[in-house]
Amino acid sequence: MEQVEPRNSKHGLLTAKVAGEISPYWEARGYQVLYDHDPASDKVGKVVSSFGDLPYDRSTQLSHVDIAIVEKTHEKVFALIEIEETTDKPKTILGDVLGVLMGEHISFGKEHPFSVNEQTILVVFVKSKVSHEERNKYLREKVEKVKPELGTKNSAVRKVFIETFSDEKKLSALLSTLLDRALKGEL
């Protein structure tokens, strides 16, 4: 009989911590930070990429996104953020990216769709002891070439970023810098 490892009880703790850290900054600028993995917050729920009619169901879900930064008034998505805490395998990274890009909707809860557009960025942060700069660049370049061919609503994102971090401090710095630059239109 196959042994099943118990689920890591720390799964998602870094995501929840990072989302909590960035929330005040973005809330003050008219955005809401929605995320998974922290039952103590009212901003917690499933941020889902899906296709087909809404509300989505299990058969039309493509992926769950860790963090979404969304305009409060117009409900336009500014950033979709995935934090891979456990693996740096390319197939996992590509699954994160394509699971979003192939979707027609980003929803928080079953009946709350948001608008993804050419101002939205998609970021995948990958924990690794190795920087993988060359590999990340290769994956980004290929994804950017494929993106227009998908023809989905979510493929309208402005740019896809794949960044490696080695520890929590570096993740916080990378995230802050990248989001600030995107907000200023520098990316």
C-alpha positions in Angstrom: 0.0 0.0 0.0 1.3 3.5 -0.9 2.3 5.7 1.9 1.0 9.3 1.7 3.1 12.0 3.3 1.2 14.3 5.6 0.6 17.7 4.1 3.2 20.3 5.1 1.5 22.4 7.8 3.7 25.3 6.9 2.4 25.4 3.3 1.3 28.9 2.5 2.6 30.6 5.6 5.1 32.7 3.7 2.4 33.7 1.2 0.1 34.8 4.0 2.9 36.7 5.7 3.9 38.5 2.5 0.3 39.4 1.7 -0.1 40.8 5.2 3.0 42.9 4.8 2.1 44.4 1.5 -1.6 45.0 2.2 -1.3 48.4 4.1 0.8 49.9 1.3 -1.7 48.9 -1.4 -4.8 49.5 0.6 -3.7 53.1 1.1 -3.4 53.4 -2.7 -6.9 52.2 -3.5 -6.2 48.5 -4.0 -7.3 45.4 -2.2 -4.9 42.5 -1.6 -6.7 39.2 -1.8 -4.9 36.0 -1.0 -5.1 32.4 0.0 -3.7 30.6 3.1 -4.7 32.8 6.1 -8.0 32.0 7.8 -7.7 35.0 10.1 -8.4 37.6 7.4 -11.5 38.6 5.5 -9.3 39.1 2.4 -8.7 35.4 2.2 -10.3 33.0 -0.3 -9.7 31.3 -3.5 -8.4 33.5 -6.4 -9.2 31.2 -9.3 -8.3 31.2 -13.0 -11.0 29.5 -15.0 -12.6 29.1 -18.4 -16.2 28.7 -19.4 -19.3 30.2 -17.8 -19.3 31.7 -14.3 -19.7 30.7 -11.7 -16.8 28.2 -12.3 -16.8 24.7 -10.9 -14.1 22.1 -10.4 -14.2 21.1 -14.1 -13.5 24.6 -15.3 -10.8 25.7 -12.8 -7.3 26.0 -14.2 -5.3 27.2 -11.2 -5.4 29.0 -7.9 -3.3 32.2 -7.6 -1.7 33.0 -4.2 -2.2 36.8 -4.3 -4.2 39.2 -6.4 -3.8 43.0 -6.1 -7.0 44.6 -7.4 -8.3 48.1 -7.8 -11.1 48.7 -5.2 -13.3 50.9 -7.5 -13.0 49.3 -10.9 -12.0 45.8 -9.9 -9.2 45.7 -12.4 -6.4 43.3 -11.6 -3.0 45.1 -11.1 -1.0 42.0 -10.2 -1.4 38.3 -9.9 1.3 36.7 -7.8 2.3 33.1 -7.3 4.8 32.1 -4.7 6.4 28.7 -5.1 7.7 27.8 -1.7 8.5 24.1 -2.2 9.8 23.5 -5.7 11.8 25.3 -8.5 11.0 22.8 -11.3 10.3 24.3 -14.7 7.1 22.3 -15.2 5.7 23.7 -12.0 6.6 27.3 -13.0 5.1 26.8 -16.4 1.9 25.3 -14.9 1.6 28.4 -12.7 2.0 30.7 -15.6 -0.1 28.8 -18.2 -2.8 28.0 -15.6 -3.5 31.8 -15.4 -2.8 32.8 -19.0 -5.1 30.1 -20.5 -8.1 31.2 -18.4 -10.9 33.5 -19.4 -11.6 34.7 -15.8 -9.9 35.6 -12.5 -12.4 35.3 -9.7 -12.4 35.8 -6.0 -15.1 33.5 -4.7 -17.4 31.8 -7.2 -19.3 34.9 -8.4 -16.8 37.8 -8.2 -14.9 38.1 -11.5 -12.2 40.7 -12.0 -10.9 42.4 -15.1 -7.5 41.3 -16.4 -6.1 43.7 -19.0 -2.9 45.1 -20.5 -2.0 46.8 -17.2 -2.0 43.5 -15.3 1.3 41.8 -14.5 1.7 38.1 -13.6 4.6 37.2 -11.3 5.9 33.8 -10.2 8.4 33.9 -7.4 10.3 30.6 -7.0 12.2 29.7 -3.9 15.6 28.2 -4.8 19.2 28.1 -3.5 20.2 28.6 -7.2 19.3 31.8 -9.1 18.4 30.1 -12.4 18.7 33.4 -14.2 19.3 31.9 -17.6 16.5 29.4 -17.2 14.1 32.0 -15.9 14.9 34.3 -18.8 14.4 31.4 -21.3 11.0 30.6 -19.8 9.9 34.2 -19.8 10.9 34.7 -23.4 9.1 31.6 -24.6 6.0 32.4 -22.5 5.9 36.0 -24.0 6.0 34.5 -27.5 3.2 32.0 -26.8 1.0 34.5 -24.9 -0.6 36.3 -27.9 -1.5 33.0 -29.5 -3.6 31.9 -26.6 -6.4 34.4 -27.4 -7.8 34.3 -23.9 -8.9 37.1 -21.7 -6.2 36.4 -19.1 -3.5 36.3 -21.8 -4.0 40.1 -22.1 -1.6 40.5 -19.2 1.1 43.1 -19.9 4.1 41.0 -18.8 5.0 37.8 -17.1 7.9 37.8 -14.5 9.6 34.7 -13.2 11.9 35.5 -10.3 14.0 33.4 -7.9 14.4 34.1 -4.2 16.5 32.3 -1.6 14.9 33.5 1.6 12.0 35.5 3.0 13.9 38.8 3.2 14.9 38.6 -0.5 11.3 37.8 -1.5 10.0 40.8 0.3 12.6 43.1 -1.4 12.0 41.6 -4.8 8.3 41.9 -4.5 8.3 45.5 -3.3 10.7 46.6 -6.0 9.0 44.9 -8.8 5.5 46.1 -7.8 6.7 49.6 -7.3 8.3 49.7 -10.7 5.2 48.3 -12.3 3.0 50.9 -10.6 5.3 53.6 -11.9 5.1 52.2 -15.4 8.8 51.4 -15.5 8.3 47.8 -16.6 
